[in-house]
């Protein structure tokens, strides 16, 4: 991330830091931070780099990750299961979509819309016949910005750790977390 000198104060305050705390984290004096923020001094390149590096590290640490907002319990269905079983699971759990998992692998997604279409067109009676493509899988360390972008195109994002599916995130989960902030 690229910063300008006149942004230091704004970013420092957004991160909830005092001038002294920023100075300690960046290895410069508090008076230098004060002089830079007031515009009374133009720091050397190396001092500015230290300050910007400290700010960047702090922003990354404060960033919300997928693992922090995911629902840790995955309610899923298998492709061979009946559509009526999918409907029953959705109603019982008050959800509108289910990841389709076969032999511990994410193979698709079934939603109320898929099921409605299938019922209206008398298409099929198995989940595998009506499921759509699998939603994206992200690491638990994926940033909330990436998850948010994916949710604009997919109804859910599945979270994995070391190849194992550990949770999922829907738009509702993301809204709930952002609303708390």
C-alpha positions in Angstrom: 0.0 0.0 0.0 1.3 3.5 -0.9 0.9 6.3 1.6 1.5 10.0 1.5 3.0 12.0 4.4 -0.2 13.9 5.0 -2.1 10.7 5.5 0.0 9.5 8.5 -2.1 11.3 11.2 -5.4 10.1 9.7 -4.2 6.4 9.4 -2.7 6.6 12.9 -5.9 7.8 14.4 -8.0 5.2 12.4 -5.8 2.5 13.9 -6.3 4.0 17.4 -2.6 4.8 18.0 -0.9 7.6 19.8 2.1 9.4 18.3 4.2 7.6 20.9 2.9 4.2 20.0 3.5 4.8 16.3 7.0 6.1 17.1 7.8 3.0 19.2 6.5 0.6 16.5 8.4 2.3 13.7 11.7 3.0 15.6 11.6 6.8 15.3 11.0 9.5 17.9 7.6 10.8 18.9 8.7 14.4 18.2 9.5 13.4 14.6 6.0 12.0 14.2 4.5 15.2 15.6 6.6 17.4 13.3 5.7 15.3 10.2 2.0 15.4 11.1 2.0 19.1 11.6 3.9 19.6 8.3 6.9 21.3 10.0 9.5 18.7 8.7 10.1 16.5 5.7 11.5 13.2 7.0 14.3 11.3 5.4 13.3 8.6 3.0 14.4 5.8 5.5 12.4 7.3 8.4 9.3 7.7 6.2 9.7 4.0 5.1 9.9 2.9 8.7 6.7 4.8 9.6 4.8 3.5 6.5 6.0 -0.1 7.2 4.7 0.1 10.8 1.3 1.5 9.6 1.0 -1.2 6.9 1.8 -4.0 9.3 -0.9 -2.7 11.7 -3.5 -2.4 9.0 -2.9 -6.0 7.9 -3.2 -7.2 11.5 -6.5 -5.4 12.0 -8.0 -6.7 8.7 -10.8 -9.2 9.2 -10.1 -12.6 7.8 -12.5 -15.3 6.5 -11.8 -17.5 9.5 -13.2 -14.8 11.8 -16.5 -14.5 10.1 -17.2 -18.0 8.8 -20.0 -20.2 10.2 -18.0 -23.2 11.5 -20.7 -25.7 11.1 -21.2 -26.9 7.5 -24.7 -28.2 6.8 -24.3 -30.1 3.5 -26.0 -32.7 1.3 -24.7 -35.4 -1.0 -25.5 -35.5 -4.8 -27.3 -38.9 -4.4 -29.7 -37.5 -1.7 -33.3 -36.7 -2.7 -34.6 -33.2 -3.3 -37.1 -33.7 -0.5 -34.2 -34.3 1.9 -32.5 -31.1 0.7 -35.8 -29.2 1.3 -36.1 -30.7 4.7 -32.6 -29.8 5.7 -33.0 -26.2 4.5 -36.3 -25.8 6.4 -34.9 -27.3 9.6 -31.8 -25.1 9.5 -33.6 -22.0 8.1 -31.1 -21.7 5.2 -31.7 -21.2 1.5 -28.7 -23.2 0.1 -26.6 -26.2 0.8 -23.1 -27.1 -0.4 -23.1 -30.5 -2.1 -20.2 -32.6 -0.8 -19.2 -36.0 -2.1 -16.5 -38.0 -0.4 -15.3 -34.9 1.5 -15.0 -32.9 -1.8 -17.1 -29.9 -2.6 -18.9 -30.7 -5.9 -21.7 -28.2 -6.1 -24.4 -26.1 -4.5 -28.1 -26.6 -4.3 -30.4 -23.7 -3.6 -34.1 -23.0 -3.2 -34.1 -21.6 -6.7 -32.6 -24.8 -8.2 -35.1 -26.9 -6.4 -38.1 -24.7 -7.5 -37.0 -24.8 -11.1 -36.6 -28.6 -10.9 -40.1 -29.0 -9.3 -41.8 -26.7 -11.8 -40.2 -28.5 -14.7 -40.5 -32.0 -13.2 -36.8 -32.4 -14.0 -35.3 -34.6 -11.4 -35.5 -36.1 -7.9 -31.8 -36.2 -6.9 -29.7 -33.3 -5.7 -27.0 -34.1 -8.2 -29.4 -33.6 -11.0 -30.3 -30.0 -10.0 -27.1 -28.7 -8.3 -25.2 -25.8 -9.8 -21.4 -25.4 -9.9 -19.5 -25.4 -6.6 -18.9 -22.1 -4.9 -15.3 -20.9 -4.5 -13.1 -22.2 -1.7 -10.8 -19.8 0.2 -8.3 -20.0 2.9 -9.2 -19.0 6.4 -6.7 -16.2 6.1 -8.4 -14.6 3.0 -9.2 -11.0 3.5 -12.8 -9.8 4.0 -12.4 -7.7 0.8 -11.7 -10.8 -1.3 -14.6 -12.7 0.3 -16.9 -9.7 -0.3 -16.0 -9.6 -4.0 -16.6 -13.3 -4.4 -20.0 -13.0 -2.7 -21.1 -10.5 -5.4 -20.9 -13.4 -7.9 -21.6 -16.5 -5.7 -24.2 -17.2 -3.1 -21.6 -18.5 -0.6 -17.9 -19.0 -0.1 -16.5 -22.2 1.5 -13.5 -21.8 3.9 -10.8 -24.5 4.0 -7.6 -25.1 6.0 -5.0 -27.5 4.8 -7.4 -28.9 2.2 -10.2 -29.6 4.8 -13.5 -27.7 4.5 -13.9 -26.0 7.9 -16.7 -23.4 7.3 -18.7 -21.2 5.0 -19.6 -17.6 4.6 -22.8 -16.2 3.1 -23.8 -12.6 2.4 -25.8 -12.8 5.6 -22.7 -13.7 7.7 -20.8 -10.9 6.1 -23.5 -8.3 6.7 -23.9 -9.5 10.3 -20.2 -9.0 11.0 -19.9 -5.7 9.3 -23.1 -4.4 11.1 -21.4 -5.2 14.4 -18.2 -3.2 13.5 
